[in-house]
Amino acid sequence: MVHQATRGAAQAQSLVWGLLTESLERRFDSAFGVSRTEDDFNQRLHGRLIAQLEYTIGKALSVESVLRNENEYLMQVLRDNGIDPWALPPDEAD
């Protein structure tokens, strides 16, 4: 699972972070005498997994936005240099 997470599988990455956080939380709770039920741990894990997945999806959407902005910039560079990016190439049969 860690291997999949490092290769970019969003669900695996979310699960690894959620479980890692839960493991640390349980150790800290034990060290500081905090008592939680299994239901509490499950609800907290669920919340973390949802938050991590939303974050991962948000990052993916922001990458799409960056690509769109880059495309618009490159189209403008073409126009600034007198090139219509959507024009048909000139007929070379002449």
C-alpha positions in Angstrom: 0.0 0.0 0.0 2.8 2.4 0.8 4.3 1.6 -2.6 1.0 2.5 -4.3 0.7 5.7 -2.3 4.2 6.8 -3.4 3.2 6.2 -7.0 0.3 8.6 -6.8 -2.7 6.4 -6.1 -4.9 9.0 -4.4 -7.0 6.5 -2.4 -4.0 4.6 -1.2 -2.3 7.9 -0.2 -5.3 9.0 1.7 -5.6 5.6 3.5 -1.8 5.5 4.4 -2.0 9.0 5.9 -5.2 8.3 7.8 -3.9 5.0 9.3 -0.5 6.6 10.1 -2.2 9.4 11.9 -4.5 7.0 13.8 -1.5 4.9 14.8 0.3 7.9 16.2 -2.9 9.3 17.9 -3.4 5.9 19.6 0.2 6.0 20.9 -0.1 9.5 22.2 -3.5 8.8 23.8 -2.0 5.8 25.6 1.0 7.8 26.7 -1.1 10.6 28.1 -3.9 8.5 29.5 -6.6 9.6 27.0 -9.4 7.0 26.6 -11.4 6.7 23.4 -13.8 4.1 22.2 -13.4 2.2 18.9 -16.3 4.2 17.5 -14.4 7.4 18.3 -11.3 6.2 16.5 -13.4 5.0 13.5 -15.2 8.4 13.3 -12.0 10.3 13.5 -10.3 8.1 10.9 -13.3 8.5 8.6 -13.1 12.3 8.9 -9.4 12.3 8.2 -9.8 10.1 5.2 -12.5 12.3 3.7 -10.4 15.4 4.4 -7.3 13.9 2.8 -9.2 12.7 -0.2 -10.8 16.2 -0.7 -7.3 17.7 -0.4 -5.9 15.3 -3.0 -8.8 16.0 -5.4 -8.3 19.7 -4.9 -4.6 19.4 -5.8 -5.6 17.5 -9.0 -8.1 20.2 -10.0 -5.5 22.9 -9.3 -3.1 21.1 -11.7 -5.8 21.2 -14.4 -6.2 25.0 -13.7 -2.4 25.5 -14.1 -2.4 23.6 -17.4 -5.3 25.7 -18.7 -3.5 29.0 -17.7 -0.4 27.8 -19.4 -2.3 26.9 -22.6 -3.9 30.4 -22.6 -0.5 32.0 -22.1 1.1 30.0 -25.0 -1.8 30.9 -27.3 -1.3 34.6 -26.5 2.5 34.3 -27.2 1.6 32.9 -30.6 -0.9 35.7 -31.3 1.7 38.3 -30.1 4.0 36.9 -32.8 1.5 37.2 -35.5 0.5 33.5 -35.5 -3.2 32.5 -35.4 -3.2 29.3 -33.4 -6.5 28.2 -34.9 -5.7 29.2 -38.6 -5.3 26.5 -41.2 -1.8 26.3 -42.6 -1.1 28.2 -45.8 -1.7 26.3 -49.0 1.8 25.4 -50.3 0.5 24.3 -53.7 1.0 27.9 -55.1 
